[in-house]
Amino acid sequence: MENSRKITLQILIPFVTLLPGPILYEIYSLICDKNISFAFGLFGQRVNISIVTATFAFTMLGFLAAIITVLFALGTSGAFKAYKRRGYLDVFFGVYFFAVISLFATFILSILNFSHLENPLIFRLTIMALIDNIVQLILITFIIIVLTKKAHNEQ
């Protein structure tokens, strides 16, 4: 893969994974503006939601550690070598690193929700970050599953 394409993917993919949270939040806000009965009342449960979100972020950091172990176990397979040779491994590690940073940021935002400030912006950012984290984890998991399947089919 060309370096320019690799750099483009390393910038574009993390940016794209940041879009679902704000987009879904805006859709939710528009629906709530039109129909108030649709509102979930999430802010009233911000402490409980923050507990779940902080736990999710911390647990998924452990999941990513397990994923990287699986990736390194595939290191001798032809599928992994081809993935690396084509330059996709660098892009994967960029997305992986970005997901780790995003999960850490989500964890910090969740902890900030426990403060006595009751800042709705921090809560909104936490919800958006949670959705973005889910998208990032799905992407990383899908890549690992495809690589594992290809490595298994070689045997």
N, C-alpha and C positions, 0 to 999 in steps of 0.2 A: 504494500500500500504506500502511496506517495505520502511524504511528510506533510504536505499541505492538507491532504484529505484527512490524515490522522489527527492533525491539530484541529481541523474543523469539527470532526466528530467528537473530540475530547471537549470542545467548548459547547457544541450544539446539544449533545445528549444530556449533560447535566442541566442545561437551560430548559430543555423540553420537559425534564422530569420535575421541574419547579412549577410548571404551569397547571397541572390538575387541581392542586389545592386552591389557588386563587379563583380559578374558573368555577369549580364546584361551589365555592363559598359565595361567589357573585350570583350564581344561579339560585342558590338557597335564599340569598337576601332578596332577590327579585321576586321569588315566589312568596316569601313572607310579607313583602310590601303589598302584594296583591291580595293575599289571603292570610290574615293574621292567625287563623286557626291552624295553619301548617307549621308554625314555629314550634321547635322542639323544647325551647326553654333551656338550652344547653348552659348558658352563663350561670343560671341558678345552681347548676350541678358542677361548677367549674373545679371545685376541689376534688370531687370523685373522678371526674374526667381527667384531671391532671395526674392523679395517682395512676390511673390506667395508662395514660400516655407516657408517663415517666417510666413505668414498668415495661411497657412495650419497647420504648427506645433502648433501654438498658439491655433487655433480653435480646433484641435484634442485633445489638453489637456483638453479643456472644454467638448468635447465629452466623453473622458475617465471619467471625473467627473460624467457625466450623466449616463454612463454605470455602474459605481460602485453603483450609487443610485438604479438602476434597480436590481442589484445583491442583495443589502441589502433588497429590497422589496420582493425578493424571499426567504428570510431567513427562513420563517416558512413552506415552501413547502417541501414535501417529497423528491422531486428531488434534491433540494439544500442540504438537510440534508444527502442524500446518497452521493452526490458529495463531501461533506465535510468529511463524515465518511471514504470514500475510499482514502482520502488524496489528491484529485485533487485540492481542493481549495488552498492549499499551493502552488502547482505548478502554478495555475492560478495567484495568487498574485505575484509570482516571475516574471512571464511574464508581468503582468500588471505594476509592478514597473520598470522593464527593459524598457517597452514601454514609460513610463513617462520620464525616464532618456534619452532615445533615442530621443524623441520629443524635449526635452529641448536642447540636443546637436545639433539637426538639426536647431533649432531656433538660437542658438549661431553661428553656421556655416553660416547661412543665413545672419545674421547681419555682420559677418566678411567680407562677400562678398561686402559690401558697402564701405569698406575701399579703399584707393587709391593704395593699393599694387598690385591689379590685379593678385592675386596668383591663377594659374590654379589648384593647388592641393586642395586648400580650396573649389573651385567650384566643382571639381570632388567628393570630400568627401560629399559635400552637396547633390549632385544628388544621390549618392549611399545611403546616409542616408535617403533621401526621399523615395526611393524605398523600403528600409528596413522597414521604418515606415508604409508604406502602407501594407506590408505583416503582420507586427505585429498587426495592427488594424483589418485586415481581420480575423486573428486568434482569437483575443479577441472578436470581434463581433460575429463570428461563435459560440464560446462557449456560449456566453450570449443568443443567439437566441435558441440554442439547450436546454439550461436550462429553458428558458422561455416557450418554447413549451412543455417540459416535465411537468413543473409546471401547465401549462394550461390544459393539458390532464388529470391531476389528479382530476380536479374539475368536 
